[in-house]
Protein backbone atom coordinates (compact mmCIF):
# COMPACT_ATOMS: atom_id res chain seq x y z
CA UNK A 1 0.00 0.00 0.00
CA UNK A 2 1.33 3.45 -0.96
CA UNK A 3 1.83 5.85 1.96
CA UNK A 4 0.42 9.31 1.26
CA UNK A 5 0.42 12.62 3.11
CA UNK A 6 -1.97 15.54 2.96
CA UNK A 7 -0.33 18.42 1.04
CA UNK A 8 -1.49 21.01 3.55
CA UNK A 9 0.10 19.05 6.42
CA UNK A 10 3.41 18.83 4.56
CA UNK A 11 3.29 22.55 3.80
CA UNK A 12 2.61 23.34 7.46
CA UNK A 13 5.53 21.19 8.63
CA UNK A 14 7.96 22.67 6.09
CA UNK A 15 6.84 26.20 6.94
CA UNK A 16 7.30 25.55 10.66
CA UNK A 17 10.76 24.06 10.12
CA UNK A 18 11.91 27.05 8.07
CA UNK A 19 10.51 29.49 10.62
CA UNK A 20 12.21 27.54 13.44
CA UNK A 21 15.49 27.88 11.51
CA UNK A 22 15.15 31.66 11.35
CA UNK A 23 13.45 32.30 8.01
CA UNK A 24 11.00 35.20 7.95
CA UNK A 25 7.39 34.01 8.15
CA UNK A 26 6.27 35.20 4.70
CA UNK A 27 9.31 33.64 3.05
CA UNK A 28 8.90 30.38 4.98
CA UNK A 29 5.31 30.05 3.75
CA UNK A 30 6.25 30.54 0.09
CA UNK A 31 9.29 28.24 0.19
CA UNK A 32 7.22 25.50 1.83
CA UNK A 33 4.48 25.86 -0.78
CA UNK A 34 6.92 25.69 -3.70
CA UNK A 35 8.70 22.60 -2.34
CA UNK A 36 5.44 20.73 -1.84
CA UNK A 37 4.30 21.82 -5.31
CA UNK A 38 7.36 20.05 -6.74
CA UNK A 39 6.29 16.79 -5.11
CA UNK A 40 2.67 17.28 -6.22
CA UNK A 41 3.91 17.35 -9.81
CA UNK A 42 6.20 14.35 -9.33
CA UNK A 43 9.53 16.23 -9.41
CA UNK A 44 10.63 14.45 -6.25
CA UNK A 45 14.34 15.35 -6.44
CA UNK A 46 13.40 19.04 -6.40
CA UNK A 47 10.59 19.13 -3.86
CA UNK A 48 10.77 18.27 -0.16
CA UNK A 49 14.01 16.38 -0.82
CA UNK A 50 15.57 19.87 -0.74
CA UNK A 51 14.18 20.78 2.69
CA UNK A 52 17.15 19.37 4.60
CA UNK A 53 19.82 21.00 2.39
CA UNK A 54 17.93 24.32 2.59
CA UNK A 55 17.83 24.13 6.39
CA UNK A 56 21.56 23.36 6.43
CA UNK A 57 22.18 26.39 4.21
CA UNK A 58 20.21 28.58 6.60
CA UNK A 59 22.24 27.25 9.52
CA UNK A 60 25.55 27.89 7.77
CA UNK A 61 24.56 31.37 6.60
CA UNK A 62 24.80 30.46 2.91
CA UNK A 63 21.05 31.16 2.63
CA UNK A 64 19.69 34.33 4.19
CA UNK A 65 16.30 34.01 5.83
CA UNK A 66 15.49 37.72 6.02
CA UNK A 67 15.90 40.80 3.85
CA UNK A 68 15.01 42.05 0.38
CA UNK A 69 16.81 41.96 -2.98
CA UNK A 70 18.50 45.12 -4.22
CA UNK A 71 17.26 46.47 -7.55
CA UNK A 72 20.44 47.27 -9.49
CA UNK A 73 18.77 48.20 -12.79
CA UNK A 74 15.17 49.01 -13.74
CA UNK A 75 13.10 49.96 -16.77
CA UNK A 76 9.31 50.01 -17.20
CA UNK A 77 9.56 46.39 -18.45
CA UNK A 78 12.60 44.83 -16.77
CA UNK A 79 14.37 44.68 -13.42
CA UNK A 80 17.74 43.24 -12.38
CA UNK A 81 18.23 42.14 -8.78
CA UNK A 82 21.10 41.34 -6.46
CA UNK A 83 19.33 38.76 -4.33
CA UNK A 84 21.95 38.48 -1.54
CA UNK A 85 21.42 34.68 -1.31
CA UNK A 86 17.80 35.01 -0.19
CA UNK A 87 15.59 31.91 -0.58
CA UNK A 88 15.26 31.11 -4.27
CA UNK A 89 11.60 29.99 -4.25
CA UNK A 90 10.50 33.22 -2.58
CA UNK A 91 12.53 35.28 -5.06
CA UNK A 92 11.20 33.53 -8.16
CA UNK A 93 7.59 33.67 -6.92
CA UNK A 94 7.95 37.44 -6.35
CA UNK A 95 9.76 37.94 -9.67
CA UNK A 96 6.98 36.08 -11.47
CA UNK A 97 4.31 38.31 -9.94
CA UNK A 98 6.22 41.47 -10.82
CA UNK A 99 6.91 40.31 -14.37
CA UNK A 100 3.25 39.32 -14.71
CA UNK A 101 2.06 42.80 -13.72
CA UNK A 102 4.42 44.40 -16.25
CA UNK A 103 3.29 41.97 -18.94
CA UNK A 104 -0.34 42.88 -18.32
CA UNK A 105 0.56 46.54 -18.90
CA UNK A 106 3.21 46.33 -21.62
CA UNK A 107 2.94 42.85 -23.15
CA UNK A 108 6.03 41.46 -21.47
CA UNK A 109 7.94 41.76 -18.23
CA UNK A 110 11.26 40.34 -17.08
CA UNK A 111 13.29 40.03 -13.90
CA UNK A 112 16.95 38.93 -13.96
CA UNK A 113 18.21 37.69 -10.59
CA UNK A 114 21.81 37.35 -9.50
CA UNK A 115 22.97 35.67 -6.29
CA UNK A 116 19.74 33.83 -5.57
CA UNK A 117 19.89 30.73 -3.46
CA UNK A 118 18.71 27.47 -5.10
CA UNK A 119 15.27 27.87 -6.73
CA UNK A 120 13.82 24.33 -6.42
CA UNK A 121 11.48 22.93 -9.11
CA UNK A 122 11.01 25.35 -12.01
CA UNK A 123 7.66 23.85 -13.07
CA UNK A 124 6.24 24.70 -9.63
CA UNK A 125 6.03 28.40 -10.56
CA UNK A 126 4.19 27.96 -13.86
CA UNK A 127 0.53 27.30 -12.85
CA UNK A 128 0.23 30.57 -10.91
CA UNK A 129 1.05 32.63 -14.02
CA UNK A 130 -0.56 30.39 -16.64
CA UNK A 131 -3.87 30.53 -14.78
CA UNK A 132 -3.80 34.30 -15.44
CA UNK A 133 -3.79 33.56 -19.16
CA UNK A 134 -0.11 34.47 -19.54
CA UNK A 135 3.02 32.72 -20.79
CA UNK A 136 5.91 32.17 -18.37
CA UNK A 137 9.52 31.22 -19.07
CA UNK A 138 12.19 30.59 -16.42
CA UNK A 139 15.90 30.01 -17.06
CA UNK A 140 18.39 29.05 -14.32
CA UNK A 141 22.10 28.31 -13.91
CA UNK A 142 24.52 28.14 -10.99
CA UNK A 143 27.76 30.04 -11.69
CA UNK A 144 29.38 28.69 -8.52
CA UNK A 145 29.53 25.09 -9.69
CA UNK A 146 29.71 22.98 -12.85
CA UNK A 147 28.82 19.49 -14.01
CA UNK A 148 28.57 19.53 -17.84
CA UNK A 149 31.53 19.58 -20.22
CA UNK A 150 31.50 21.35 -23.59
CA UNK A 151 30.63 19.12 -26.53
CA UNK A 152 33.80 17.21 -27.34
CA UNK A 153 35.39 18.06 -23.97
CA UNK A 154 35.94 16.19 -20.72
CA UNK A 155 36.01 18.86 -17.98
CA UNK A 156 32.99 20.51 -16.40
CA UNK A 157 32.27 24.15 -17.22
CA UNK A 158 28.48 24.70 -16.85
CA UNK A 159 25.52 23.31 -14.88
CA UNK A 160 22.47 21.39 -16.22
CA UNK A 161 20.85 24.82 -16.81
CA UNK A 162 17.14 24.03 -16.80
CA UNK A 163 14.46 26.03 -18.50
CA UNK A 164 10.74 25.92 -17.86
CA UNK A 165 7.88 27.30 -19.90
CA UNK A 166 4.14 27.28 -19.46
CA UNK A 167 1.21 28.63 -21.46
CA UNK A 168 -2.57 28.28 -21.44
CA UNK A 169 -4.65 26.10 -23.73
CA UNK A 170 -8.33 25.10 -23.65
CA UNK A 171 -7.22 21.58 -22.66
CA UNK A 172 -5.30 22.88 -19.63
CA UNK A 173 -1.83 24.28 -19.02
CA UNK A 174 1.03 23.20 -21.25
CA UNK A 175 4.21 22.98 -19.13
CA UNK A 176 7.82 22.19 -19.95
CA UNK A 177 10.59 21.74 -17.36
CA UNK A 178 13.76 20.32 -18.83
CA UNK A 179 17.48 20.50 -18.13
CA UNK A 180 20.03 20.99 -20.87
CA UNK A 181 21.75 17.82 -19.67
CA UNK A 182 20.30 14.31 -19.89
CA UNK A 183 20.04 14.06 -16.11
CA UNK A 184 20.62 16.28 -13.10
CA UNK A 185 23.07 16.46 -10.22
CA UNK A 186 20.27 15.51 -7.81
CA UNK A 187 19.19 12.40 -9.72
CA UNK A 188 22.81 11.32 -10.14
CA UNK A 189 23.37 11.62 -6.40
CA UNK A 190 20.16 9.70 -5.65
CA UNK A 191 21.10 6.82 -7.96
CA UNK A 192 24.54 6.63 -6.41
CA UNK A 193 23.01 6.47 -2.92
CA UNK A 194 20.56 3.78 -4.04
CA UNK A 195 23.27 1.77 -5.79
CA UNK A 196 21.39 1.87 -9.11
CA UNK A 197 22.53 2.72 -12.61
CA UNK A 198 20.80 4.80 -15.27
CA UNK A 199 18.85 2.85 -17.94
CA UNK A 200 20.92 4.67 -20.58
CA UNK A 201 24.26 6.44 -20.90
CA UNK A 202 23.72 9.67 -18.96
CA UNK A 203 27.30 10.60 -18.16
CA UNK A 204 30.84 10.67 -19.48
CA UNK A 205 33.73 9.25 -17.51
CA UNK A 206 36.66 11.53 -16.80
CA UNK A 207 38.24 10.03 -19.89
CA UNK A 208 35.27 10.96 -22.07
CA UNK A 209 33.59 7.53 -22.38
CA UNK A 210 29.78 7.30 -22.16
CA UNK A 211 28.51 5.44 -19.09
CA UNK A 212 25.34 4.62 -17.16
CA UNK A 213 27.25 4.48 -13.83
CA UNK A 214 26.48 7.45 -11.52
CA UNK A 215 29.71 6.80 -9.62
CA UNK A 216 31.61 8.21 -12.59
CA UNK A 217 30.38 11.65 -11.55
CA UNK A 218 32.15 11.41 -8.18
CA UNK A 219 35.60 10.23 -9.24
CA UNK A 220 38.80 12.28 -9.19
CA UNK A 221 39.18 13.63 -11.80
CA UNK A 222 35.41 13.83 -12.10
CA UNK A 223 33.15 12.63 -14.87
CA UNK A 224 30.48 14.86 -16.38
CA UNK A 225 26.77 14.87 -17.19
CA UNK A 226 26.05 14.36 -20.87
CA UNK A 227 24.32 17.30 -22.55
CA UNK A 228 20.72 16.87 -23.67
CA UNK A 229 20.77 14.79 -26.86
CA UNK A 230 23.44 12.42 -25.56
CA UNK A 231 26.11 11.01 -27.82
CA UNK A 232 23.91 11.39 -30.91
CA UNK A 233 23.03 15.08 -30.60
CA UNK A 234 24.67 16.49 -27.48
CA UNK A 235 26.03 19.44 -29.41
CA UNK A 236 22.46 20.76 -29.53
CA UNK A 237 21.94 20.36 -25.78
CA UNK A 238 25.25 22.06 -25.01
CA UNK A 239 24.35 24.95 -27.31
CA UNK A 240 21.07 25.39 -25.44
CA UNK A 241 22.99 25.25 -22.16
CA UNK A 242 25.14 28.16 -23.33
CA UNK A 243 21.98 30.07 -24.23
CA UNK A 244 20.74 29.64 -20.65
CA UNK A 245 24.12 30.87 -19.37
CA UNK A 246 23.77 34.01 -21.50
CA UNK A 247 20.23 34.68 -20.28
CA UNK A 248 21.06 34.16 -16.59
CA UNK A 249 24.62 34.90 -15.47
CA UNK A 250 25.08 36.98 -18.60
CA UNK A 251 22.30 39.35 -17.54
CA UNK A 252 22.73 39.39 -13.74
CA UNK A 253 26.04 39.38 -11.85
CA UNK A 254 27.92 37.52 -10.57
CA UNK A 255 28.72 35.12 -13.38
CA UNK A 256 31.28 32.39 -13.87
CA UNK A 257 33.99 34.93 -14.67
CA UNK A 258 33.58 36.25 -11.10
CA UNK A 259 34.14 32.77 -9.56
CA UNK A 260 31.36 33.12 -6.93
CA UNK A 261 31.08 30.67 -4.05
CA UNK A 262 28.24 28.82 -2.33
CA UNK A 263 25.10 27.12 -3.61
CA UNK A 264 22.78 29.28 -5.63
CA UNK A 265 21.37 30.41 -8.92
CA UNK A 266 21.33 33.05 -11.60
CA UNK A 267 17.80 33.34 -12.96
CA UNK A 268 15.76 35.02 -15.68
CA UNK A 269 11.97 35.17 -15.27
CA UNK A 270 10.08 36.27 -18.38
CA UNK A 271 6.29 36.69 -18.69
CA UNK A 272 4.36 37.50 -21.87
CA UNK A 273 0.68 38.41 -22.06
CA UNK A 274 -1.07 37.23 -25.26
CA UNK A 275 -3.72 39.89 -24.72
CA UNK A 276 -1.10 42.50 -25.63
CA UNK A 277 -0.02 40.67 -28.81
CA UNK A 278 -2.50 38.98 -31.15
CA UNK A 279 -5.13 38.70 -28.43
CA UNK A 280 -6.01 36.04 -25.86
CA UNK A 281 -8.76 34.53 -28.04
CA UNK A 282 -6.35 34.04 -30.93
CA UNK A 283 -3.74 32.49 -28.65
CA UNK A 284 -6.21 30.02 -27.15
CA UNK A 285 -7.55 29.13 -30.59
CA UNK A 286 -4.02 28.31 -31.75
CA UNK A 287 -2.96 26.45 -28.59
CA UNK A 288 -6.27 24.58 -28.66
CA UNK A 289 -5.72 23.50 -32.27
CA UNK A 290 -2.27 22.17 -31.38
CA UNK A 291 -3.61 20.37 -28.31
CA UNK A 292 -6.29 18.67 -30.40
CA UNK A 293 -3.70 17.74 -33.04
CA UNK A 294 -1.57 16.10 -30.36
CA UNK A 295 -4.43 14.22 -28.73
CA UNK A 296 -5.85 12.89 -32.00
CA UNK A 297 -2.51 11.91 -33.50
CA UNK A 298 -2.35 8.13 -34.16
CA UNK A 299 -0.06 6.51 -31.56
CA UNK A 300 2.83 4.23 -32.32
CA UNK A 301 1.43 0.67 -32.45
CA UNK A 302 1.32 -0.73 -28.92
CA UNK A 303 2.32 2.61 -27.41
CA UNK A 304 0.44 5.16 -25.31
CA UNK A 305 -1.52 8.00 -26.88
CA UNK A 306 0.44 11.22 -27.50
CA UNK A 307 0.06 13.84 -24.77
CA UNK A 308 0.95 17.48 -24.20
CA UNK A 309 4.04 18.40 -22.18
CA UNK A 310 3.08 18.72 -18.53
CA UNK A 311 -0.19 16.83 -18.95
CA UNK A 312 0.92 13.90 -16.81
CA UNK A 313 2.31 16.24 -14.12
CA UNK A 314 -0.98 18.16 -14.04
CA UNK A 315 -2.97 14.93 -13.66
CA UNK A 316 -0.57 13.69 -10.97
CA UNK A 317 -0.99 17.01 -9.15
CA UNK A 318 -4.80 16.73 -9.23
CA UNK A 319 -4.64 13.17 -7.88
CA UNK A 320 -2.21 14.15 -5.12
CA UNK A 321 -4.41 17.06 -4.04
CA UNK A 322 -7.35 14.66 -3.88
CA UNK A 323 -5.72 11.53 -2.44
CA UNK A 324 -2.51 12.77 -0.80
CA UNK A 325 1.11 12.99 -1.90
CA UNK A 326 3.13 9.81 -2.35
CA UNK A 327 6.65 10.93 -1.38
CA UNK A 328 9.82 9.22 -2.54
CA UNK A 329 10.77 6.62 0.11
CA UNK A 330 13.87 8.58 1.12
CA UNK A 331 11.90 11.69 2.06
CA UNK A 332 9.62 10.77 5.03
CA UNK A 333 12.52 9.54 7.25
CA UNK A 334 14.46 12.73 6.50
CA UNK A 335 11.41 14.87 7.30
CA UNK A 336 10.77 12.96 10.51
CA UNK A 337 14.37 13.48 11.66
CA UNK A 338 14.21 17.21 10.98
CA UNK A 339 10.84 17.48 12.72
CA UNK A 340 12.11 15.62 15.79
CA UNK A 341 15.21 17.83 16.00
CA UNK A 342 12.96 20.92 16.01
CA UNK A 343 10.50 19.45 18.51
CA UNK A 344 7.74 19.20 15.89
CA UNK A 345 5.45 16.31 15.02
CA UNK A 346 5.66 14.50 11.71
CA UNK A 347 2.30 14.63 9.92
CA UNK A 348 0.41 11.34 10.03
CA UNK A 349 0.05 9.41 6.81
CA UNK A 350 -3.34 9.87 5.17
CA UNK A 351 -3.35 6.36 3.67
N, C-alpha and C positions, 0 to 999 in steps of 0.2 A: 504494500500500500504506500502511495506517495504521501510524504509529509508536506503539508502546506501551512502557510502563515497568512494572516490577514494583513493586507498592505498597510492599513492605517496603524496597526500595532507595530509593524517594522519601522514605519516612519517615526512613530513616537519614540521608540527605543533609540534610533539613530540620532534623532534631534536631541534627546536627553543626554546621550553620550557626548555629542559635540559641545553642548552647553556645559556639561561637567568638565570638559577639557579646556574651557575658556573661550569658546567661540561665541560671538554675539548672537543673541536670540534669533534675530531676523535671518542672519546668515545660516545658523544651524538648521532652521526650518527648511530653507531652500535646498541646502546641500543634502539633507536627509531625503527630501522629496525627489531630487534628481537621481540619487543613488538607487532608491527603490524603483523609480521609473525604468532604470536600466534592467533590473531583474524582471519587471513586468513584461518587458519586450523580449526577454530571453538573452540579453547581452550580459551573461553572468560572470564574465571576467572584469566587467566595467560597471558593476552595480555595487551591492553591499560587500563584495570581495575587497573593495577599496577602503572600507570603513577603518579597518585596522591601520593600514599605511597612512591614511589621512590623520588619524589620531596621533600616530607616532610623529608625523610631521608637525603637528601642533605642539607636541611636547618638546620637540627639538628646536622649535622656532623657525623651521624652514617654511611653514605655513603660518600666516598671520590671521588670527581670529577676529580682529577688530580693525576698523579704519575704512578709508575710501580710496579708490584709485585717483590718481592725478591726471587731469586732462592736459596733455602736452601739445595737442593740436586740435583745432575745431573749425568746421565749416558748417553751413546750413544742412549738409547731407552727411558728413562724416566726422567721426571723432577718433583720436588716438589716445590710448591710456597707458600710463605706467601703473601697473596693478599692485606693485609692492608685495607680491607673493600672497595676496589675499585668496580665499577659497575659489577655485576655478568655477565650480557649478554656480555659485552666487554671481560671479562676474559675468558669465556667459548668459545667464537668465536675464540679468539687468541689461546687458548689451543688446540682447534680442529685443527686449521691450523698447529700448531707445531707438534702435534701428527700425523697428516696426512703426513707431510713431512718425519718424522722418519719412518712411516709405509711404505712409498714408497721405502725407502732405506733398511730397516731391516725386513720388514714384519709386525711389530707392533710398536706402539708408545703410550706413556701414559703420562698424566700430572695430578698429584694430587694437589689440591688447598685447602689450609686452609685459613680461614678468608676472604672468598669472601662475598660480599653482595648477596642478593637474586638473583637467576639466571633465573627467569621467566619460560617460557614454554620450557621444555626439547626437545620436538619434533621440535621446531623451528630451532634447530641447525643441524638436520639430513640431509636435502636435500643438503646442501652445500658439505658435505663429500660424501654422497651416489652418487651424480652426478659425482664424480671422480672415481667411481667404487670401492669404499672402504666401509668397515663396521665400523659403529660408535656405541659406547656404552657410555652412560652417567649415572652416579650414583650420587645422591645428598641427603644430610641430613642437618639438622640445629642443631648443638650441644648446642645452646643457649636456645632452647625451647623444648617442648614435647607435644604430644597429643594422643599417642597410648600406651595403657597398655600392659604388657606382657600377653601372653595367660594364662587365669586363674586368672589374676590380675585385680585390679580396679584403679590403680594410674598410671598416664602418665610417661613414661620413654624415648620414642623415638618419632620421627616425622613420617609423612606418607612415607618418604624415597622413592621418585620416582626413577624409572630407565627408560631410553629410549634406544632404539636400532633401527638402520636402516641399510638396506643392499639392493644392487641392484638386480633387476630381469628383464627379458625381458618385463614383463607386467608393469613395473614401480617400484618405490621404495616401499619396505616393511618397515613400521614404527610402532614401539610400543612405547607408552608413558603411563606408568601405575604406580600408587602409590601402596605401600604395605599396604595401608589401603583402606577400601571400598570407602571412600570419602576423601575430603581434608579439610583443615582448611578454605580455601577460599570459597568453595561451602557451607560449614556449616554456615559461616558468612552470605553469600548471602541469603540462605534460611531463616535464622533467621530474616534478615532485611525485606524480602518479606512477612514474616508471613506464609511460606509454610513448609510442612513436607516432608521428604523423602518418596519415594514410597516403601521403604523397611526399615528394621532395619539396620541403618548405624552406630549407636553409642551404647555405654553402659552408663547407668546412673551411678552416683557416687557409687551406691550400687551394680553395676554389672548386671543390667537388660537390655536386648536389647530394643532399642527404635528407632522410626523414627522421634523423636522430636529434632530439632537442638538446642533448648533451653537447653537441658541437658548438652551440651558442655560448657555452660557459668554459671553453678551453682557454689556454694561454699559449700562443695568440688565439684570439677569439674568432669563431665563425660568424656568419652574418645571416640575416633574414633575406630570402630571395625577394626581389621586387615583384609586384603584381604582374602576372603573365608568365612567371617562372622561366625555365630555360628556353621555352619556345618564343616568348615575347616580352621578356623582362625589360628590354630597352624602353618599351612603352610605359610600364609601371614606374621605372626610374625617372623618366621624363616628367610624368605626372607628379612624382614626389618632389622634383625640383620646382615645379609650378607652385606646389603648396608652400615650399620654403620661401619663394618670392612673395607670396601673398600673406605670409605670417611674419617671420623674422625679417623679411625684406621691408615690411611696412611699419613695424613696431619694434623698437630696440628693447633689450639687447638681442643681437643675433649671434650666429656661430663665430663670426669674426671677433666678437667681444669675449669669447670663452667664458660665458656665465656659469655659475655653479648651482647645485641644488636641483630638485625635481620640480618641473613646471611646464609651462606652455607659452608659445606665441600663438595668437588666435586672430582670425578675421571672421567677423559675423556680418553677413550681408543679407538684407531683406528687400524684396521687390514686391510692389503692389500692382497686380494686373489691372486694377481699376484705373491706374494712371497711365497705362499703355494702351492696348487694344480693347480694354474693357473686361470686366469680370465675366460677363456672359460669354464673350468670345473665348476666353481662356478655358472656362468650364466645358464649353462645347468641344473644343479641341482635345482637352485632357480626357473628356468622356469618350470621344471617338477612339482615342488610343487605348483606353481601358477596355472598351468593347472589343477592339481588334485583338488585344492580348487574350482576353477571356474566351473568345470564339475561335482562336487559332487551333488547328488540329494538333493534338499532342503527338509526340514521338510514340510509335507503337509500344504499348506496355508501360509507358511513362505517365507521370502525373500531368494534369492540365496546366498550361502556362498560367502564371500569376504575375501580378504587379509587384515591383520592389516594395518591400515593407508590408505587404499584405499578410504574410504569415505572422510577423511581429505584432501587427495590429490585432489579429485574431487571438494570438497568445495573450496579449495585454487584456483584452476583453474577458477571456476565460479566467485569467488570474485575478482580475477585479471581482469576478463573480464567485470563484471557487477558492481563492487563496493562491499565494505564490509558492511554487515549488522551487526552493533554493538549491543550488549546487551542494552536494553533500559536504563539501569542505567549509561551507559558510556558517551553518548553525553552530557548530562547536566554537568557531572563532567569535561569533557574536556572543555566545553564552559566556565565554571567558572574559570578554571586554565588559559585559554587563555585570558579572560578578565582581570584577576589579573596581567598578564604580559604585557598587552597592545597589545595583538595579536588577529588576527581575527580567528574565528572558520571556518574551511573549509565548503563551502556550500555542501549540500547534492547533490549527483549525480542523485538520483531518489527518 
